[in-house]
Amino acid sequence: MLSSYSASLLATFVLGADGTISGMGSVAADLHAELFDAVQRGDLDAATKVNDRLRPLADAFYCPPFLDQHNRMKEALVMSGRLKQAVVRPPLQPVSDHERQRIRAALVASGLLPA
């Protein structure tokens, strides 16, 4: 069984999911792996700490309008230096400057970017 909703990864891993297929994994693959490993070891304290780091990202990426989730992840990949630009195809639109600020704040809160 694979989980595909990043906001519930901890719960699905605890329930026995074998892994995840997650768009957010393109931004936070190391945190996803760390969360999975902690659950596999039975270390729920460590898993909860990792999950707390993932929460700001899930909140930033999966907020309304939901269909913009991948646009937001692309912006996060640009901010983290893994993409040169966030290409968005019509009818989708690039994210706003306000959303870019929210994404950057989430990356900082998760420890994926320096403050």
URTA-V806753 format. One record per pair of residues at least 6 apart in sequence whose C-alpha atoms are under 7 Angstrom apart, sorted by the first residue. I is the first residue (numbers start at 1). J is the second residue. Records with the same first field share a line. If there is no record, write none. Layout:
I=J + J
//
This chain:
1=17 + 18
2=17 + 18 + 19 + 20 + 21
3=9 + 12 + 17 + 19 + 20 + 21
4=20 + 21 + 22
5=22
6=22 + 24 + 58
7=55 + 58
10=51
13=36 + 39
14=39
24=73
25=32
27=73 + 76 + 77
31=50
35=47 + 50 + 51
38=44 + 46 + 47
39=47
53=109 + 110
54=110
56=106 + 109 + 110
57=106 + 107
60=102 + 103 + 106
61=69 + 72 + 73
62=69
71=88 + 94 + 95
72=95
74=86
75=86
76=103
77=83
78=84 + 85 + 86
80=113
88=94
107=113
108=114 + 115
//
